[in-house]
Amino acid sequence: MEILAKDKYEEFDRFCDAHPHGAFQQSPRWGLVKTEWDNEVVVSRNTEGEIVGGIFVLIRKIGIKSMMYACRGPVCDYTDKAVVKDLMDGVKQLAKKYKAYIFIMDPLVMVDDDETIAFFKECGLKIKEHAPFFDTIQPRYNYMLRYLKGMDEDALMKAMNRDTRYYLRYPEKKGVVCKNLGLDGLDDFYRIYSETGVRQNFTVRPKEYFVKMLNGLGDNCRLYMCYSPEGEALCGGVAVQYAGTTSHVYGCSNDKLRNLRPTYLLQKYLMNWALEGGCHTYDMQGVAPRPEDSEALYRILDFKSNFTGEIVETAGEFTITFDSLYAKAIDTALKIRSKIKHR
């Protein structure tokens, strides 16, 4: 086990980007976005000194103690108990250093993957199975296209139903354009994103957050905007491409000219970027499978379902609790806040 020095983070980033269980939230560059958190990387090496597993941990002070969170970690072979134990030993060492009351990780493990769930339990982690919709940090339900490997644009279009193919082609016929603008499109994106947040009642991140995403993740992050023939901004999306997956992390659209179907054109460009990058998966991110979970995310599912993907349900969060009384107090406070927020 090794707690990696900051000047070796690039080594872990390369390992993470090439690993089947890699995720952009496990890239050390994610720390350049989550600047309100401290961060550490724990790695496990083989006898040749090569990294065979790692975990990027975010650490945040909550009261007099800290919470440690590894979003989509660890990055390793989930069947290698020696490596996972090595990484958890490092996590426990970090817990002492930062006076952590809890460690949380949410790897992309499917809810029906009984073998991997049992394996993590054997490694000393607990899981709250079938957690209520808003009880986890990340949504447990994502809509994904997990069949992209080896496809080109024509093959992907043929995988869509007839109506979706029509709507994917329609906007450009009507003069709508989509551009990869990066920071140059941020003003237009943020204006519509803020309006969408008010309309759909979700938390709006500060503009600086997107600056940090685009700068911190570099070429792995893009901001696309769609414009009407008259140049009016209609919709936009921020996406990240990493470790074989392109993730549409943030999206927005206004209420104008919806008849031009600009959101379909946005998806076309994002999916084509995934194809260009040789990705195996396009992740359209969180959805709600039932309206009682979240009406807004259930409505979003209605749109995403047009793209011939699938709802992926993850197992949820695995935890190690270091101070159960403190954890219970914080959990109660967060649940009260969540109920107020989602009324």
C-alpha positions in Angstrom: 0.0 0.0 0.0 1.2 3.5 -0.9 -0.3 6.9 -0.2 0.8 8.5 -3.5 2.8 11.7 -3.5 1.2 14.5 -5.5 4.0 14.5 -8.0 3.1 10.9 -8.9 -0.6 11.6 -9.5 -0.1 11.5 -13.3 1.0 7.8 -13.0 -2.3 6.9 -11.4 -4.2 9.0 -13.9 -2.8 7.0 -16.8 -3.6 3.7 -15.0 -7.1 4.9 -14.2 -7.8 6.1 -17.8 -6.8 2.7 -19.2 -8.6 0.5 -16.6 -12.0 -1.2 -17.2 -13.2 0.2 -13.9 -11.7 3.7 -14.5 -14.0 6.7 -14.2 -13.3 10.4 -14.6 -14.4 10.9 -10.9 -11.4 8.7 -10.0 -8.9 10.8 -12.0 -6.7 13.0 -9.8 -7.7 15.8 -12.1 -11.2 15.7 -10.6 -9.5 17.3 -7.6 -8.9 20.4 -9.7 -12.7 20.6 -9.9 -13.6 19.6 -6.4 -11.4 22.3 -4.9 -13.5 22.6 -1.7 -12.3 19.1 -0.8 -8.9 17.8 0.1 -7.8 14.7 -1.8 -5.4 11.7 -1.6 -4.6 8.8 -3.8 -3.9 5.3 -2.4 -2.3 2.7 -4.7 -1.4 -0.9 -4.6 1.6 -2.1 -6.6 2.8 -5.5 -7.8 6.3 -6.9 -7.3 7.5 -5.1 -10.4 6.4 -1.8 -8.9 3.5 -1.3 -11.3 0.2 0.1 -10.1 -2.4 -2.7 -10.0 -5.1 -0.8 -8.1 -5.9 2.6 -6.8 -8.5 4.8 -5.2 -8.9 8.6 -5.4 -10.4 9.9 -2.1 -12.0 13.2 -1.6 -11.9 14.5 2.0 -14.1 17.2 3.5 -14.4 18.6 7.0 -17.9 18.3 8.5 -18.0 19.7 11.9 -15.0 18.5 14.0 -14.5 15.4 11.8 -14.2 14.5 8.2 -16.1 12.6 5.6 -14.1 10.6 3.0 -15.6 9.8 -0.4 -14.4 7.9 -3.4 -16.8 8.5 -6.2 -16.8 5.5 -8.6 -13.8 4.0 -6.8 -11.8 1.8 -6.4 -10.1 1.2 -9.7 -8.9 -2.4 -9.6 -9.8 -6.0 -10.3 -12.9 -6.4 -8.1 -12.0 -10.1 -7.6 -8.5 -9.5 -6.2 -9.0 -9.5 -2.4 -5.3 -8.8 -1.7 -5.4 -5.6 -3.7 -8.7 -4.4 -2.3 -7.6 -5.1 1.3 -4.4 -3.2 0.5 -6.4 -0.2 -0.7 -8.7 -0.3 2.3 -5.7 -0.4 4.6 -4.6 2.9 3.0 -8.1 4.3 3.4 -8.0 3.5 7.1 -4.6 5.2 7.4 -6.1 8.3 5.8 -9.0 8.1 8.2 -6.6 8.5 11.1 -4.8 11.3 9.4 -8.0 13.3 8.7 -10.1 12.2 11.7 -12.7 10.7 9.4 -16.0 9.5 10.8 -17.0 7.6 7.6 -15.6 6.4 4.3 -18.0 6.0 1.3 -17.4 4.6 -2.1 -19.8 3.9 -4.9 -18.2 1.8 -7.7 -20.2 1.1 -10.8 -21.3 -2.3 -9.5 -24.7 -3.5 -10.7 -27.5 -4.1 -8.2 -27.7 -7.8 -9.2 -23.9 -8.4 -9.1 -24.2 -10.6 -6.0 -20.7 -11.9 -6.3 -19.0 -8.5 -6.3 -21.3 -7.2 -3.5 -20.4 -10.2 -1.4 -16.7 -9.7 -2.1 -16.7 -6.1 -0.9 -18.6 -7.1 2.2 -15.8 -9.7 2.9 -13.3 -6.8 2.6 -15.0 -5.1 5.5 -17.4 -2.8 3.7 -21.1 -2.5 4.5 -23.8 -1.7 2.0 -27.3 -0.2 2.5 -29.1 -2.3 -0.1 -31.9 -0.8 -2.2 -31.4 2.6 -0.7 -34.2 5.1 -1.1 -33.8 7.3 -4.2 -32.3 10.4 -2.5 -30.3 8.6 0.1 -27.2 8.2 -2.0 -24.7 10.9 -3.2 -24.9 9.7 -6.8 -28.1 8.6 -8.5 -28.3 4.8 -8.4 -30.1 4.8 -11.8 -28.4 6.0 -15.0 -29.4 5.7 -18.6 -26.6 4.3 -20.7 -25.8 3.1 -24.2 -23.3 0.3 -23.4 -22.9 -1.1 -27.0 -20.9 1.5 -28.8 -17.6 -0.3 -29.1 -16.6 -0.7 -32.8 -19.6 1.3 -34.1 -19.6 4.2 -36.5 -22.2 6.8 -36.9 -24.2 4.9 -39.5 -24.3 1.8 -37.3 -25.4 3.8 -34.3 -28.2 5.5 -36.3 -29.5 2.1 -37.4 -29.7 1.1 -33.7 -32.2 3.9 -33.1 -35.9 3.6 -33.8 -37.3 5.3 -36.8 -38.7 8.3 -35.0 -35.4 9.0 -33.2 -33.5 8.8 -36.5 -35.8 11.3 -37.9 -35.4 13.7 -35.0 -31.7 13.3 -35.0 -31.5 14.6 -38.6 -34.3 17.1 -38.4 -32.7 20.1 -36.6 -29.8 20.5 -39.1 -32.3 20.4 -41.9 -34.0 23.4 -40.2 -30.8 25.3 -39.8 -29.9 24.5 -36.2 -26.2 24.2 -35.6 -24.2 22.5 -32.8 -20.7 23.7 -31.8 -18.0 22.5 -29.5 -17.2 25.9 -27.9 -15.6 25.1 -24.5 -15.2 28.2 -22.4 -16.3 30.4 -25.3 -19.9 29.0 -24.9 -20.0 29.2 -21.1 -22.0 32.5 -20.9 -24.8 31.1 -23.2 -24.7 27.7 -21.4 -24.8 29.2 -17.9 -27.7 31.5 -18.7 -29.9 28.6 -20.0 -28.6 26.2 -17.3 -29.7 28.7 -14.6 -33.1 29.1 -16.1 -33.5 25.3 -16.4 -32.5 24.9 -12.7 -35.3 27.3 -11.7 -37.8 25.6 -14.0 -37.0 22.0 -12.9 -36.1 22.8 -9.3 -32.6 21.5 -9.1 -29.5 23.0 -7.4 -27.6 25.4 -9.7 -23.9 25.2 -9.5 -21.8 28.4 -9.6 -20.4 29.4 -13.0 -16.9 29.0 -11.6 -17.6 25.2 -11.2 -17.8 24.8 -15.0 -14.7 26.9 -15.5 -12.9 24.4 -13.2 -14.3 21.4 -15.1 -13.3 22.7 -18.5 -9.8 23.8 -17.4 -9.1 21.0 -15.0 -10.2 18.1 -17.3 -8.8 19.7 -20.4 -9.3 17.9 -23.6 -11.4 15.2 -21.8 -14.2 17.8 -21.2 -16.3 19.6 -23.8 -19.1 22.1 -23.8 -21.4 21.9 -26.8 -24.1 24.5 -27.6 -26.9 24.4 -30.2 -28.1 27.6 -31.9 -31.1 28.5 -34.0 -30.7 29.7 -37.6 -30.9 33.3 -36.2 -28.1 32.6 -33.7 -30.2 32.2 -30.5 -28.8 29.7 -28.0 -31.3 26.8 -27.5 -29.6 24.1 -25.5 -26.2 22.9 -24.3 -24.3 20.2 -22.6 -21.1 19.6 -20.7 -19.6 16.1 -21.2 -16.5 14.2 -20.1 -14.8 11.5 -22.0 -12.6 9.2 -19.9 -11.7 5.4 -19.6 -13.9 4.4 -22.5 -17.0 6.3 -21.4 -18.5 9.6 -22.5 -20.7 11.0 -19.8 -23.2 13.8 -20.4 -22.8 15.3 -17.0 -24.7 18.6 -17.3 -27.4 19.7 -19.8 -29.8 22.5 -20.2 -32.5 23.8 -22.7 -34.8 26.8 -22.9 -38.5 26.8 -23.7 -38.0 28.5 -27.1 -38.2 26.8 -30.5 -38.6 23.3 -29.1 -40.2 22.4 -32.4 -36.7 22.5 -33.9 -35.7 19.5 -31.7 -32.3 21.0 -30.8 -31.8 18.6 -27.8 -31.7 15.7 -30.3 -28.9 17.4 -32.3 -27.0 17.9 -29.0 -27.2 14.2 -28.3 -26.1 13.4 -31.8 -22.9 15.4 -31.4 -22.2 14.0 -27.9 -22.7 10.4 -29.2 -20.5 11.1 -32.2 -17.8 12.3 -29.9 -18.1 9.1 -28.0 -17.7 7.1 -31.2 -14.7 9.3 -32.3 -13.0 8.5 -29.0 -13.5 4.8 -29.4 -15.8 4.6 -26.3 -17.8 1.5 -25.4 -20.4 3.5 -23.4 -22.4 6.7 -23.6 -23.7 7.6 -20.2 -26.7 10.0 -20.2 -26.5 10.1 -16.4 -29.2 10.1 -13.8 -32.9 9.1 -14.3 -35.8 8.1 -12.0 -37.5 4.8 -13.0 -40.7 5.9 -11.1 -42.5 9.3 -10.9 -42.7 9.0 -7.2 -38.9 9.0 -7.0 -38.5 12.3 -8.8 -41.0 13.7 -11.3 -38.3 15.8 -13.0 -35.9 12.9 -13.5 -38.8 10.7 -14.6 -39.7 13.2 -17.3 -36.1 13.2 -18.4 -36.2 9.4 -18.7 -39.0 9.8 -21.1 -36.6 11.8 -23.4 -33.6 9.6 -22.9 -35.5 6.4 -23.6 -35.6 7.5 -27.2 -32.0 6.6 -27.6 -32.1 2.8 -27.4 -30.2 2.5 -24.2 -31.0 0.9 -20.8 -31.6 1.9 -17.3 -28.6 0.8 -15.2 -29.2 0.3 -11.5 -26.1 0.3 -9.4 -25.8 -1.4 -6.0 -25.2 1.9 -4.2 -22.8 3.0 -1.5 -20.3 0.8 0.4 -19.1 2.3 3.7 -16.7 1.9 6.5 -17.8 3.8 9.6 -15.2 4.9 12.1 -17.5 6.8 14.5 -21.1 5.5 14.4 -22.5 8.1 16.8 -21.1 11.0 14.8 -22.2 9.4 11.5 -25.8 8.9 12.8 -26.0 12.6 13.8 -24.8 13.8 10.4 -27.1 11.4 8.6 -30.1 12.6 10.5 -29.2 16.2 9.7 -28.7 15.5 6.0 -32.1 13.6 5.8 -33.9 16.6 7.3 -32.3 18.9 4.8 -33.1 16.5 1.9 -36.8 16.4 2.8 -37.0 20.1 2.9 -35.2 20.4 -0.5 -37.3 17.8 -2.3 -40.8 18.8 -1.0 
